[in-house]
Amino acid sequence: MERIRCLIEYFRCSSDQNGSDDQREISIERYLYAGEQPDWEKQTIAINASKVNVFVGR
């Protein structure tokens, strides 16, 4: 999870430096869980793996 936060922060800072003409979209495509997808309002379950795709429109 920390790696995802770092990646998002990196692109946010980079976009701020490049001005408003720099259009970036960051989306988290999917999570892989040990079992069923949890109800996040009722419990906290560790994410085993994640995949992040970063689309950059320039």
C-alpha beads as a LAMMPS data file, in Angstrom:
LAMMPS data file: protein, C-alpha beads

58 atoms
57 bonds

1 atom types
1 bond types

-500.0 500.0 xlo xhi
-500.0 500.0 ylo yhi
-500.0 500.0 zlo zhi

Masses

1 110.0

Atoms # bond

1 1 1 0.000 0.000 0.000
2 1 1 2.859 2.349 0.788
3 1 1 4.258 1.875 -2.726
4 1 1 0.910 2.917 -4.198
5 1 1 0.848 6.058 -2.047
6 1 1 4.406 6.928 -3.123
7 1 1 3.524 6.454 -6.785
8 1 1 0.441 8.652 -6.539
9 1 1 2.350 11.336 -4.640
10 1 1 5.157 11.267 -7.222
11 1 1 2.757 11.866 -10.109
12 1 1 0.820 14.508 -8.174
13 1 1 4.005 16.481 -7.483
14 1 1 5.199 16.014 -11.054
15 1 1 1.860 17.269 -12.392
16 1 1 2.004 20.308 -10.104
17 1 1 5.460 21.173 -11.454
18 1 1 4.345 20.797 -15.079
19 1 1 1.303 23.052 -14.664
20 1 1 -2.341 22.561 -15.543
21 1 1 -1.572 21.503 -19.145
22 1 1 -0.223 18.171 -17.898
23 1 1 -3.165 15.753 -17.864
24 1 1 -2.591 12.551 -15.905
25 1 1 -4.947 9.885 -14.710
26 1 1 -3.987 7.414 -12.024
27 1 1 -6.275 4.456 -11.481
28 1 1 -6.018 1.322 -9.406
29 1 1 -7.228 -1.460 -11.662
30 1 1 -7.754 -4.313 -9.242
31 1 1 -6.890 -5.837 -5.900
32 1 1 -6.136 -9.465 -5.201
33 1 1 -7.528 -10.728 -1.896
34 1 1 -6.976 -13.936 0.014
35 1 1 -10.710 -14.662 -0.096
36 1 1 -13.896 -12.797 -0.874
37 1 1 -13.826 -9.065 -1.417
38 1 1 -14.255 -7.540 2.055
39 1 1 -16.886 -5.089 3.216
40 1 1 -14.582 -2.131 3.949
41 1 1 -17.091 -0.497 6.297
42 1 1 -17.097 -3.523 8.621
43 1 1 -13.545 -4.859 8.583
44 1 1 -9.977 -4.203 7.603
45 1 1 -8.238 -6.919 5.593
46 1 1 -4.680 -6.773 4.284
47 1 1 -4.265 -6.572 0.523
48 1 1 -1.989 -9.368 -0.694
49 1 1 -1.116 -7.766 -4.030
50 1 1 -2.160 -4.873 -6.193
51 1 1 -1.835 -3.739 -9.776
52 1 1 -1.599 -0.068 -10.673
53 1 1 -1.789 1.246 -14.218
54 1 1 -0.759 4.843 -14.792
55 1 1 -2.128 6.452 -17.940
56 1 1 -0.380 9.631 -19.007
57 1 1 -1.982 11.800 -21.663
58 1 1 0.593 14.129 -23.184

Bonds

1 1 1 2
2 1 2 3
3 1 3 4
4 1 4 5
5 1 5 6
6 1 6 7
7 1 7 8
8 1 8 9
9 1 9 10
10 1 10 11
11 1 11 12
12 1 12 13
13 1 13 14
14 1 14 15
15 1 15 16
16 1 16 17
17 1 17 18
18 1 18 19
19 1 19 20
20 1 20 21
21 1 21 22
22 1 22 23
23 1 23 24
24 1 24 25
25 1 25 26
26 1 26 27
27 1 27 28
28 1 28 29
29 1 29 30
30 1 30 31
31 1 31 32
32 1 32 33
33 1 33 34
34 1 34 35
35 1 35 36
36 1 36 37
37 1 37 38
38 1 38 39
39 1 39 40
40 1 40 41
41 1 41 42
42 1 42 43
43 1 43 44
44 1 44 45
45 1 45 46
46 1 46 47
47 1 47 48
48 1 48 49
49 1 49 50
50 1 50 51
51 1 51 52
52 1 52 53
53 1 53 54
54 1 54 55
55 1 55 56
56 1 56 57
57 1 57 58
